[in-house]
Amino acid sequence: MTQKTADTNPSPGPQRILLLFITTGYEGRDFAEAARRLGVECVLGTDRCHVLEDPWGDGAIPLRFEEPEAAARQIVEYARAHPLHAIVPVGDRPTLAAALASAALGLRHNPPDAVAAARNKFKARAQFAAAGLRVPRFTRFPLEQEPRKAAGAIPYPCVLKPLCLSASRGVIRADNPDQFVEAFRRIRDLLLLPEIRALRDETAEWILAEEFIPGPEFALEGLLDGGRLRPLALFDKPDPLDGPFFEETIYVTPSGLPAAVQQEMVRDTERAAEALGLSHGPVHAELRLNAAGPWVLEVAARAIGGLCSRALRFGLGMSLEELIIRHALGMEIAPAREEPAAGVMMIPIPRGGILKAVEGVEEARQVPGIDDIAITAKLDQEVVPLPEGSSYLGFIFARGASPEQVEAALREAHRFLRFTIASRLPVAP
């Protein structure tokens, strides 16, 4: 898309943002509520029904994020009559449409090429390596590749993953050629599902294979401002993520790492964002740490996913969503996190099937340190564990005097929860 002239810039008046999110995500409501608290007008752009006009009665703009240029044109057309002060994407899929539309409207944004690179694990690895960052050895294979032949071309242990999916979906460790073949076929079946093909993402035609990097994993939340990274929180992940699947469970902050190591992680994350070309807005980075130092695995042009942001509070009780909206609008922000330790547990799905009952929630809430419990899975709906699944049963939040107390509270609360999952009946021929 070409850059628009200044006549599309917002005129004086109330602040108005366009919030882009997919309807199957968790986070849109929290961002909309944050805008309301700030007194900012919030227009929604979602991937809802494109046939019925305004099916939910909230004035949302129906967009196809799998067609980002078309979505951006639609946003620009809307902005001619309803001037926008910022576009805030939530999650991975809307980020490219947001960047394209922001560029056309002259709003602060990440370059579209940088956003596209951040969403492509192969491109991101290549750009990290070119910048001199530690990255695992990696290669990619097309879906039609004969997996047995590919299995003989890489060292072990390795990790196979889709280029286009997030939240550890489709990520599998292989320790030998037989496991590689099994993992490759499993990921290929996942990428051939109709729901994935409907995304029309060219990266869904490839599978990445990379060296397994030992060591604990961490998540860094930050805001980019003119390419400079303002760290917001560094989360420790106390559960080992060694495979065969990589289901994340507990995040706890502040990190127990020495200050010098934390600073190195922040510097490497900033270098990785610069390598991608990202310059503005939230970033969520995944890193590993071992004797060689930090390894940047991912830098996404978005905030932390799911409801995990509810574990974070900043000055005067400000939420991460409020911080991001303030930053998008050029408002003053105070990114210092509140002092108490905090954490979140993403409740894993123990097995696939139909969720029939959830028990023990009130008992879990009584555990000292527990702040809240949100069960997001719906009764009588199918739940699918990783690596094929893409969601959790819910989230547990805790606060305490130390990260150790927070972790203990999360684990204790989880022990009270009981989920009845019925086997999914086979479909008759």
N, C-alpha and C positions, 0 to 999 in steps of 0.2 A: 504494500500500500504506500501511497505517496504522502508526504507531509502536508498537512492542511495549513491554511493561512490563519492569521490571528483572529479572524472573525468567528471561529469556532470556540475560542476561549471563553470560560465562564464569565458572565457579567456580574457586577456587584449584587449582593443579596445573600440569602441564606445559603450555607454550605450544603452541597448535594454530592453524594457519592453513589457510584454504581457498584454494587456488590455482586460478584460473579461466583456461583457455586453450583455443584451438581446436586440433584435432589436426593441422591443416595448417600451423601456425605453427612457427617455429624455436625459440622462446625458453623454452618450458615446462620443458624438461629443465634448463636453467641455473638457473632459479628453484628447482626441486625440489632440485638439488644444493646451492644456497646454503642452503636451509632445513636440509638434512642437516648441513652444516658448522656451522650455528648451534645444532644440537641441538633444533630446533623440529619438532614433528610436522606433517607436511604432508599434507593431504587434497586430492585432485585433483577438480576439476569440469570436465568436458569435453563436447564435442559428439559423442561417440562414439555407437555404435549404441544405440538406445533399446529394442530388442526383446530382444536377448540380455542376460542379467544378467551384469555384470562381465566383458566379453569379453576384457579384457587381464589379468584376475586381479590388479589393483592396487587394488581397492576404490574406483575413481573413481565420482563421481556423474555420471550422464548427464544433461546439461542441453541445452535448446534456447535458445541465446542470441538467436535471432530472436523469441522470446517472453519478453522480459526479466521481465515481472511474474510469469509462471508459473515461470520459473527461480528468481526470488527467493523465491517461496513455498516451492518445493522446498528451497531452502537453509535457510530459516527452520525448516522441519519437521525437517531433518537436525540443525540446531543444538540442538533441544530435547533430543535424546539425546546429542549430541556437541558440547558447548559450544565456540564458536570465539572466538579472541582477535583475529583480523583476517581480512579477505577481501582477497586481492591479485589483481586482474585483470591479465592479460598480453595486450597488444594492444588494439585498438579494440573489437571486438565484445562482449567480456564486461563492459565497463566499466559499462554501464547496469544490468545484472543485479546487479553487485557493489554499486553505489550503493544500489539499492533494498533489497537484502538487509541491507546494513550499517545503513541507516536504521532498518529494522524491528528489528534486533538491538541497536541502541544502540551500534554500533561506530563508530570514527572513519571519516569518509567524506566524499566530495564530494556536494553536493546532486544528486539525480537530474536536475533540470531543467538544472543546469549541465553535467553530463555529456552530456545530450542535445544541448544547444546546441553543445558542442565537437565533436560528431560530425556536425554539420550545417553545411556550409561557408557556406550562405546566412545562417543565423541568426548564426553567428559573425561574419561580415562586418558584419552590421547592428549587432550589439552592440559590436564594436570601433569602428565609426564613431560610434555614440552616445556612446562614452566619449572621443571626440576623438583617437583614434589614426589614424595614416596607414593608409588602406586603398585599394586600387584601386577605381575606379568599377565597379559590378557590377549585374547583373540576372540573373534566372533565367527559363528557358523550360520549359514542360511538354514531355514527350516527344512528344506529338502535334502540337506546334507545326510549322507549315510553315517549314522552315529558311531558305528563300529570303526570306521575309517578315521573319524575325527578323534576317537578315544585314544588312538595311538600317537597323536600329534602334540600332546600336552603333558606337563609334569603333574604329579599327584603329591598331596591332596589338592583338589581344585574345587571351585564353586561355580555352578552353572546358574544363570539367571536370565530372565527376559530383559530386553533393553527398555521396555516401555512401562512396566508395572512398578508399583511402589508397595510399601508396608511389608516387605519380605515375601510378597506373593510370588510363587514360582521359583524361589531361591533354594537350591539343593546342593549339598556337599557330596562329592564323589571321591573315594579313596583309591579306586582302581578302575580299569576299563569297563568291567561289568557294571559297576555302579554308575559310571558315566553314561553308558548306553541306556540304562533304566531311567536315569534322571533326564536325559535329553528327550526321550520319548514322552515322558510325563509332562515336561514343559511344553513340548510341541503340541500335545493334546490340549493343554490349557490355552495356548495361543490360537488354536483353531476353533475355540468355542465361539458361537455366534455373538455373544456379548463383547468379546474382544475384537472380532472381525469388524463389528459395527463401529469401532473407534476409528477405522480407516487410517491407522497409524503405520507408516512404513517401517518403523522400528519393530513392529510386531512380526516382521518377517525374519528376525534374527534371534539367535541365542548367544549370550556372552559366556565365555569360559575364562576364569581367571584363577590365579594362584590363591590358595587359602592363606590368609594372614592370621597367625595366632595372636592371642592377646585379648584383653578386655575391650569392650566397646563403649563408646560415649556418644552423646548427642549434644550439639551446641546450637543454641538459639541466639540469633543476633539480628541487628538491623543495619543495612548498608545505607550510608549517606554520602553521596559523591564518591563511592568506591571505598570509603573507610568503614570498617566494621565496628559497630558498637555491640559488644557481647552483652547478652541479657541473662543467660543461664547456661551452665554446663551441667548436664545430667550424667551421673554414673549409671551404668546398667549392671547391677550386681549379679544377675544370673549369667552364667557362661553361654555364649552364643557360638558354639563349636559345630553345630549341625547334628544330624543330617539336614534338619530344617532350621530356620532362624527366626522363630517366633519370639518377638519381643514381649516382655512381661512388665518388669519393674524399672521405672526411672526415678532417681532420687537426686535432689540438689540441696545444698551446694556439694560440689565434687570433693572427694577426699584426696585428690591429687595435689602434690606440691604446687605452690603458686607459679614456679618457673615453668613447670610442665603445662599448666593451664595456659599460661601466656604463649607458650610455643604452639599449642593447639589453636589459639585465637589467631596467631600470625599465619599459620598454615592455612586456616580456613579463609582468611582474607586473601592470601595469595591464590587459593583455589578459585574464589569468586572472581578475582581479577583475571585469572586464566580463562575463565568462561566468558568474561565480559560483563558480568553482573555489576550493577552500580547503585541500585536503589531498591529499598524495601526489605521485607523479612527474608531471612535465610534459615534453613534447617540443615545442619551438617551432621553427617555420621562419620565417626573416626574410630580407628583401632590404635592401640598403643602396645609397643613391645620394646625390647632393648634397642632397636634401631631408631625409635622415636615415634611420633604420630604418623599414621597413614590416613589420608583423606579418602574415604570411600564414596562420599556423595555430598554435593552441595545443591540443595533444591531451592528454587526461588519462591519459597512459601514458608509459612509458619509450621510448627509441629502439627501433626495430624490428629484425627479423632477428637476426643474431648480432653486430650492430655494438657492443653493449655490452661485448664482450670486449676492445675497444680501451681501455677505462677501468679503472683500478685506483686505489684510494684508500688511506688510511692502513693500514699493515701488510698490504698486498696485498689489501684487501677489494674484492670485485666490486661492480658497480652493483646486482646482484640482492640481495646481502647488505645493502647500504645501504638498499634499498627495503623489505626485510622488517623490518629493524631499526626503520626509521621507522614502518612500519605497526603494530608492536608497542609503540611508545613507548620503545624502547631508545635508549641514547646512540649518537650517530653522529659520526664525524669526517669531514666531507665534502671535506677537502682532497685533491685529486688528486695522485698520485705525480708527481715532477718530470719524468721523461723525456717528450719529445714522443712522441705516439702517433697512429696512424691506422688506418683500415680502407678497403679497396677492395671494393665490391660488384661482383662480376664480372658484367658485362653479358652478355646473350644476344645473339649477333651476328645470328642468324636463327632462324626457327622450324623445327621438325622433331623428329626422334627422336635423342636423345643416344646416340651409339654408343661413344664412347671419349673418355678424358681422358688427356693425356700432358703430361709436363714438370713434374709437381708436385714431384718430389724436387729437380730442378734449381732450381726457383723457391724452394724452401725454403732453398737454400744462399746466396741473395742476402743480403749483410750487412744486418742490421737487421730481417729478416723474423722475426716471432715465431711465426706459425702460418699454415697455409692449410687451410681447411675447404671441401671440395667438397660442396655440399648437394644438387645435382641428381642424380637417380638414372639409371643407365644404362638404356637401352631405354624411357625415358619421354619423353613429349612435352614440349618446352620452347617457351615462347611469349614473344617479346620484347614490350616496351612498344610502344604504349600498351595493348594488350589483355592482356598478361601481368601477373603479380603477384609474380614471384619472380626470383631471380638464380641463376647457376650455382654460386655459392659466395662465400666471403669470404677476403680476404688481410689479415693483421694485421702491423703493423710498429711498431717503437720506435726512437728515435734521439736524438741530442743536440739536434736542431733539427727544426722542422716541415718544412723543406726536405729534410733527409736522409730523413725518413719518407716524404714524397711521392715522392722519387726511388726509394726502395727498393720501394714499392708498384708503381710503373710498370715498373721493371725486372723484378720477379717476374712481373707479368702478361705480359710479353713472352715468357716461357718457356712459358706455358700454351698448349696446343693442344687444341681441342675438335672432335671429328668429329660433325657433326649431319647425319643423313640426311634427305632430303625425305620428308615425310609422304605416303604413298600415298593417292590419292583413294578414297573409299568407293564401291564399285560400286552402281549403282541397283538 
